[in-house]
Each structure stands twice: as C-alpha cells, then as structure tokens.
Amino acid sequence: MTDSVTNDEHGGHGPGMPTGDGTRAVRAGLPEPVKHEPTLPGPVFAAHFHLPGEPTGPYTYGRDENPTWTHLERAIGELESPGREGVETLVFASGMAAISSVLFSQLRAGDVVVLPGDGYQVLPLVRTQLEAYGIEVRTAPTGGGAQLDVLDGAKLLWIETPSNPGLDVCDVRRLVEAAHTRGALVAVDNTLATPLGQRPLELGADFSVASGTKQLTGHGDVLLGYVAGRDAEAMTAVRRWRKIVGAIPGPMEAWLAHRSIATLQLRVDRQNATALRVATALRARPEITGLRYPGLPDDPSHKIASQQMLRYGCVVSFTLATRARADRFLDALRLVEGATSFGGVRSTAERRGRWGGDAVPEGFVRLSVGAEDPEDLVADLLRALDETAD
C-alpha cells in the first residue's frame, strides 16, 4: 500500500475545513494548490515514467499506478470514509472488475462465499466461475437478514444493499457482527447508495465496492469501478489481483470521474428528492403493484434503511400487469430514456425481465430518476400510464 492512495492525506483540506457532503465532494482528492497549476490536473497519459536507478517511488509503470488514479482514489476514499486514516482505495476499469478483484483475491479452492440471491444479474455468472475454481457458493435473499442462515463456515460474505433491482435492504451492522464473529470478511456493494447515501466501512464492513459507472459519476459516459478497504493485508491482495489481471481504468476515464464527483451532492440530493415524489405519485395508481422505494415510510425496507442510510437512492421499482403493458408504458415516455444502468442525470427505465437474469415478473420496471424538474417527470410518468391503460 502506498501513501498516495490512502486517506492519510487530504489534498486541499486544511485544519478546521468544513466537512459537509457538498464541500467534501467539491474538494475531494484535490492536490495542494500550486501557483499557475490547474486546481484539478489533467489526465496523465503514460505507459511508463522516467525511472533511472532502482525502481522505487509511487509511479513506475502504467499498469501499477497513475497520478490521475491517485487523485481519484483519494477523492473516493474521502467520501467513503471521511476523516478516517488507513483506508485504501483502488480504482478499476468497471464495477465488475472491482467485484471480481475482491472475490478472486480473497477466496481459494475449498472456501465458502455467501452471495445475495437477488443481487446484480451478473452474479450468477460469477457463481459459475467461482464454483469452477472449487469455491462453494451459498445464496440467500437480501431482505430479512436471510444470509445469516447460511453464514457458518464462510470465508467471505457479500452484501448488496439496497439490492438491485428489488431494492431490499439488510441490516449491515448485524450481518457484519455475525460474519466477523464467525471469522468471515464482509464486502458491501455500495453502488446504488453511493458514499453519500451509505458508508459501509463505517458500518463495520471490510470492503466497500461499487460501480462508479452509475450515480457516482452520473453522466452515463464512464465505465469505472472501485474497492475501498480498511484491512491492509486484504487490500494488498486486491491490488495484486488488479496488477495480474490488468483491469485498470484509462486516465481519461479516471479524470472524468473525478471531475464528475464535484457535483455528486447536488445530483444525489436532487435525484433522491425527485425519486420520493415519483414513488409517492406512483403509489396512488391502481395499475402499479409491488412498488418499492426505501424512502417511502411504508416501504418494507424503510425502518432499516433509515437507521443506516443517509439518503435512499434514485431508483424506484414497480410492476405492471403484463410484459406488453410495461412495454407500452415505456415506449410512451418522453422524458425517460429506454436504457439499462441507473444513476444518470437523465432518467432511464427498462423492463428488467428482458435480460433474463433477474427473478422478477415480466412487467417489472426499474426506473432511475434523473435530474429533470420533478413536476415534469411526474407528469410524464402519469401521462404515459393514462395513455397506455388497458
């Protein structure tokens, strides 16, 4: 682990600096100011660096380190674990690269891992590969702490909360305590919440893992992932895996991500507030069933979410009666783009059953609420429901 990517240094943060989420997001990872230098240095495009003599120092080869990564890793670490020293952050080429790095660096043949049975749709593919390596995979749903029932003997517990796309929430503190008592490490997929919505490391987890492709960067133009961890030995293994696999982000992607983080608090607050308004409006529609949003007071996950989340996210999910009904509704929307992924400034929605990897009804819709005016977005959704009624 190198000092350049830990929270031991906070570029641009002097004593007494305000630490609100907006201030932190705007200033996270910035280097100390130097006269005539840009406040956020541009991307460093380098496969190799000047390196006479012994190969020491932070930058030796482009697969191992890059100054643009360093600024971004510092920024993410400051958001995931503000004010806490000894937390290391590593960025990757995608969210799946980050997820794979934790799973395959920590597990060996004969180990047991517990995954969510209702998590991201690529996890079944990951399970197949883990089992091919002789690793036992157990699964249980996110809600109700069901993963506790299959935890005995596990080396690693993987939590996804809120779950994607069902939006169930589990008690992270409770699961972490149980896992650590049994000698297991805990990784939390923090993609949907973002560090401004939930801080898994502060809840006791060993790893916070996320796809920066989603709301962290928020513009739908960057593929990125990261792992933040508080165990030096475990993070050394993650770093080694990144080096072996070469799943590294390009400097331009890293720079774009850092630039985008400056508006994270503005985007998150707008999108979260609008998501609650959307969920409230949809709750009144008789054709909508299975509506889920953790911010709704009557949502099954609201009590736990309110105890561990700072913000509830920008994703709302619900079900229409049939596949055809859902498709008509999605086609009729004018302000909501038909696209996968979530967290962008432009609202998107899709019928998740079209991918075949989620255990959801055919009419299940995942809606990612963007930064449009709330009144316009709600009006568009209600109009599309009216126009496509059976």
C-alpha positions in Angstrom: 0.0 0.0 0.0 1.3 3.4 -0.9 0.6 6.6 0.9 -0.6 8.2 -2.3 -3.9 6.3 -2.2 -4.8 6.3 1.5 -6.9 8.7 3.5 -3.7 9.7 5.4 -3.5 12.7 3.1 -6.4 15.0 2.3 -5.3 17.3 -0.6 -6.6 20.8 -0.1 -8.2 20.2 3.3 -6.7 22.4 6.0 -7.4 22.4 9.7 -11.0 23.4 10.5 -12.1 22.9 6.9 -16.0 22.4 6.8 -16.8 18.7 6.2 -20.4 18.8 4.8 -21.1 16.4 1.9 -21.2 19.2 -0.6 -17.9 20.7 0.5 -16.3 17.3 0.6 -17.5 16.3 -2.8 -16.3 19.5 -4.4 -12.8 19.4 -2.9 -12.2 15.6 -2.6 -8.9 14.4 -3.8 -7.6 17.8 -5.0 -3.8 18.3 -4.7 -2.4 21.1 -2.6 -2.6 24.3 -4.6 0.5 25.4 -6.7 0.7 28.7 -8.3 -0.1 28.6 -12.1 -1.1 24.9 -11.9 -4.7 23.8 -12.5 -6.9 23.1 -9.5 -7.6 19.6 -10.9 -4.6 18.4 -13.0 -5.5 17.0 -16.4 -5.2 13.3 -17.2 -1.7 11.8 -17.3 -1.3 9.6 -20.3 1.7 7.5 -19.6 2.6 3.8 -20.0 5.9 4.4 -18.3 7.7 7.0 -16.3 11.3 8.2 -16.0 12.9 5.7 -13.7 16.7 5.7 -13.5 18.4 3.6 -10.9 16.4 1.5 -8.5 12.6 1.1 -9.3 11.3 2.9 -6.2 8.7 5.6 -5.8 5.0 5.8 -6.4 5.0 5.8 -10.3 6.9 3.1 -12.1 4.7 1.6 -14.8 1.3 2.5 -16.1 -0.4 -0.8 -15.1 0.5 -0.3 -11.5 -0.1 3.4 -10.7 -1.0 6.7 -12.4 -1.2 10.2 -10.9 -4.7 10.6 -12.2 -5.8 7.5 -10.4 -4.2 8.7 -7.3 -6.3 11.9 -7.2 -9.5 9.9 -7.9 -8.7 7.2 -5.4 -8.0 9.8 -2.7 -11.3 11.5 -3.6 -13.4 8.3 -3.3 -11.7 7.4 -0.1 -12.5 10.7 1.4 -16.2 10.2 0.5 -16.4 6.5 1.6 -14.6 7.1 4.9 -14.3 10.8 5.7 -11.7 11.7 8.3 -10.6 8.1 8.8 -7.0 7.2 8.2 -5.7 3.9 6.9 -8.4 3.3 4.3 -7.1 2.4 0.9 -9.0 2.9 -2.4 -8.3 1.2 -5.7 -10.0 2.1 -9.0 -10.8 -0.4 -11.8 -11.9 -0.5 -15.4 -15.5 -1.3 -14.4 -17.7 -2.3 -11.5 -17.4 -6.0 -12.4 -13.6 -5.7 -12.4 -13.8 -4.3 -8.9 -16.3 -7.0 -7.7 -14.1 -9.8 -9.3 -11.0 -8.4 -7.7 -12.4 -8.9 -4.2 -13.9 -12.3 -4.8 -11.0 -13.8 -6.6 -8.3 -12.3 -4.5 -9.8 -13.4 -1.2 -11.1 -16.8 -2.0 -9.3 -20.1 -2.6 -10.5 -23.6 -3.5 -12.4 -25.1 -0.6 -13.5 -21.7 0.7 -17.2 -20.8 1.2 -18.7 -17.5 0.0 -22.2 -16.2 0.7 -23.7 -14.1 -2.1 -27.1 -12.4 -2.3 -29.7 -14.5 -4.3 -31.4 -11.3 -5.5 -28.4 -9.2 -6.4 -26.9 -7.9 -9.7 -27.7 -10.1 -12.6 -24.1 -10.9 -13.4 -23.6 -12.6 -10.1 -24.9 -15.9 -11.4 -22.1 -15.9 -14.0 -19.7 -15.1 -11.2 -21.0 -18.0 -9.2 -20.4 -20.4 -12.1 -16.7 -19.2 -12.3 -16.2 -19.5 -8.5 -17.6 -23.0 -8.5 -15.3 -23.9 -11.4 -12.4 -22.9 -9.1 -13.6 -25.2 -6.3 -15.2 -22.5 -4.2 -18.6 -23.3 -2.5 -21.2 -20.6 -3.2 -24.3 -20.2 -1.0 -27.0 -17.7 -1.7 -29.9 -16.2 0.3 -32.1 -13.1 -0.3 -31.1 -9.7 0.9 -34.2 -9.0 3.0 -34.8 -10.2 6.5 -31.2 -11.0 7.2 -31.6 -14.3 5.4 -27.9 -14.5 4.6 -27.3 -15.1 8.3 -28.8 -18.6 8.0 -26.1 -19.8 5.6 -23.1 -18.0 7.1 -21.4 -20.7 9.1 -18.0 -21.7 7.7 -17.9 -18.8 5.2 -14.7 -17.0 4.3 -16.5 -14.0 2.7 -20.0 -12.5 3.0 -21.1 -10.4 0.0 -23.9 -7.9 0.7 -25.8 -5.8 -1.8 -28.0 -3.3 -0.1 -30.2 -1.8 -1.4 -30.4 -4.8 -3.7 -30.6 -4.3 -7.5 -33.2 -4.3 -8.8 -35.6 -5.3 -6.0 -34.5 -2.6 -3.5 -34.5 -4.8 -0.4 -32.3 -3.6 2.4 -30.5 -5.6 5.1 -29.0 -4.6 8.4 -25.3 -4.2 7.6 -24.2 -3.8 11.2 -26.0 -7.0 12.2 -24.6 -9.0 9.3 -21.1 -7.7 9.8 -21.1 -8.6 13.5 -22.3 -12.1 12.8 -19.8 -12.6 10.0 -16.8 -11.3 12.0 -17.8 -13.5 14.9 -17.5 -16.5 12.5 -14.2 -15.3 11.1 -15.6 -14.1 7.7 -14.8 -10.9 5.8 -17.6 -8.7 4.6 -17.9 -6.8 1.3 -20.8 -4.4 0.6 -21.8 -3.4 -2.9 -22.5 0.3 -2.4 -23.3 1.1 -6.0 -27.0 2.1 -5.6 -26.5 4.1 -2.4 -23.2 5.9 -3.3 -20.9 7.1 -0.4 -23.3 10.0 0.2 -26.1 7.5 0.8 -24.3 4.9 2.8 -20.8 4.3 4.2 -20.3 0.5 4.6 -16.8 0.9 6.2 -18.3 3.0 9.0 -20.9 0.2 9.4 -18.1 -2.2 10.0 -17.6 -3.8 6.6 -14.1 -4.7 5.4 -14.7 -3.7 1.8 -17.0 -1.1 0.1 -17.2 -2.0 -3.6 -19.1 -0.1 -6.3 -19.6 0.6 -9.9 -18.6 4.2 -10.5 -20.4 3.9 -13.8 -23.7 4.7 -12.1 -24.6 7.6 -9.8 -21.1 8.3 -8.6 -20.1 9.8 -12.0 -23.7 10.3 -13.1 -23.4 11.1 -16.8 -23.5 7.7 -18.4 -20.2 8.3 -20.2 -17.7 6.4 -18.0 -17.1 2.8 -17.1 -15.4 2.6 -13.7 -15.3 0.6 -10.5 -13.6 0.8 -7.2 -12.8 -1.0 -4.0 -12.2 0.8 -0.7 -11.0 -1.3 2.3 -9.7 -0.9 5.8 -7.6 -4.1 6.1 -4.1 -3.6 4.7 -3.4 -7.3 4.0 -6.7 -7.8 2.2 -6.2 -4.7 0.1 -2.7 -5.8 -0.8 -4.3 -8.9 -2.3 -6.8 -6.8 -4.2 -4.0 -4.6 -5.5 -2.1 -7.7 -6.6 -5.1 -9.0 -8.5 -5.5 -5.7 -10.3 -1.9 -5.9 -11.4 -2.2 -9.5 -12.5 -5.4 -9.0 -14.5 -4.7 -5.5 -15.7 -8.2 -4.4 -15.1 -7.2 -0.7 -14.9 -9.1 2.4 -15.9 -7.8 4.7 -18.6 -6.5 8.1 -17.3 -9.3 10.0 -19.2 -12.0 7.9 -17.6 -10.4 8.5 -14.2 -10.2 12.2 -14.8 -13.8 12.4 -16.0 -14.9 10.5 -12.9 -13.1 12.9 -10.6 -14.5 15.9 -12.3 -18.0 14.4 -12.0 -17.7 13.8 -8.3 -17.7 17.5 -7.7 -21.4 17.6 -8.5 -22.3 14.4 -6.7 -24.0 16.0 -3.7 -26.1 18.3 -6.0 -27.1 15.4 -8.2 -27.8 13.0 -5.4 -30.0 15.4 -3.4 -32.0 16.4 -6.5 -32.4 12.8 -7.7 -33.3 11.4 -4.3 -35.9 14.1 -3.6 -37.5 13.6 -7.0 -37.4 9.8 -6.6 -39.5 10.2 -3.4 -42.0 12.4 -5.3 -42.2 9.9 -8.1 -42.7 6.9 -5.7 -45.4 8.8 -3.9 -47.2 9.6 -7.1 -47.0 6.1 -8.4 -48.2 4.6 -5.1 -51.6 6.2 -5.9 -52.0 4.4 -9.2 -54.1 1.2 -9.1 -52.3 -0.4 -12.0 -49.0 -0.2 -10.1 -48.1 -3.2 -7.9 -45.0 -4.1 -5.9 -43.8 -0.5 -5.7 -40.5 -0.3 -3.9 -38.5 2.7 -2.7 -36.7 2.7 0.6 -37.5 6.3 1.3 -41.3 5.7 1.4 -42.3 5.4 5.1 -44.4 2.3 4.4 -41.8 0.5 2.3 -40.7 -2.8 3.9 -37.1 -1.7 4.0 -37.7 1.8 5.3 -37.0 1.1 9.0 -33.6 -0.5 8.5 -32.7 1.9 5.7 -33.4 4.9 7.9 -31.0 3.5 10.5 -28.0 3.1 8.2 -28.6 5.2 5.1 -28.0 8.9 4.8 -30.0 9.1 1.5 -32.3 6.5 -0.1 -31.2 6.5 -3.7 -32.6 7.4 -7.1 -34.1 4.0 -8.1 -37.8 3.2 -7.9 -39.1 -0.2 -8.9 -42.6 -1.4 -9.6 -44.6 -3.9 -11.6 -47.3 -3.6 -14.3 -49.7 -6.4 -15.1 -48.1 -7.8 -18.2 -45.0 -7.6 -20.3 -47.0 -5.9 -23.1 -48.4 -3.3 -20.7 -44.9 -2.5 -19.4 -43.5 -2.2 -22.9 -46.3 0.1 -24.0 -45.7 2.3 -20.9 -42.0 2.6 -21.5 -42.5 3.4 -25.2 -44.9 6.2 -24.3 -42.5 8.0 -22.0 -41.0 11.2 -23.4 -38.6 12.3 -20.6 -37.4 8.9 -19.7 -34.9 7.1 -21.9 -35.2 3.4 -22.5 -31.7 2.2 -21.3 -30.1 0.0 -18.8 -27.9 1.1 -15.9 -29.0 3.8 -13.4 -27.9 6.9 -11.6 -27.6 9.3 -14.5 -28.7 12.9 -14.8 -31.2 11.8 -17.5 -34.0 9.5 -16.2 -33.9 6.0 -17.6 -36.2 2.9 -17.3 -36.3 -0.6 -18.5 -38.3 -3.8 -18.2 -35.7 -5.9 -16.3 -37.2 -9.2 -17.4 -35.8 -8.6 -20.9 -32.3 -9.6 -19.8 -33.4 -12.9 -18.3 -31.0 -12.7 -15.3 -33.3 -11.3 -12.6 -36.0 -13.2 -10.8 -38.7 -10.6 -11.4 -42.2 -10.6 -13.1 -42.4 -9.9 -16.8 -43.9 -6.5 -16.1 -41.3 -5.4 -13.6 -39.9 -1.9 -14.3 -36.7 -0.4 -12.8 -36.9 3.4 -13.0 -33.8 5.5 -12.5 -34.8 9.0 -11.6 -32.7 11.8 -13.1 -32.2 15.5 -12.5 -35.2 16.7 -14.6 -37.8 19.0 -12.9 -39.8 16.8 -10.6 -43.1 18.2 -11.9 -42.2 17.4 -15.5 -41.1 13.9 -14.7 -44.1 13.0 -12.6 -46.4 14.4 -15.3 -44.7 12.4 -18.0 -45.0 9.1 -16.0 -48.7 9.7 -15.2 -49.5 10.7 -18.7 -47.8 7.5 -20.1 -49.8 5.4 -17.6 -53.0 7.0 -18.7 -52.3 6.7 -22.4 -51.4 3.0 -22.3 -54.1 1.9 -20.0 -55.8 -1.4 -20.9 
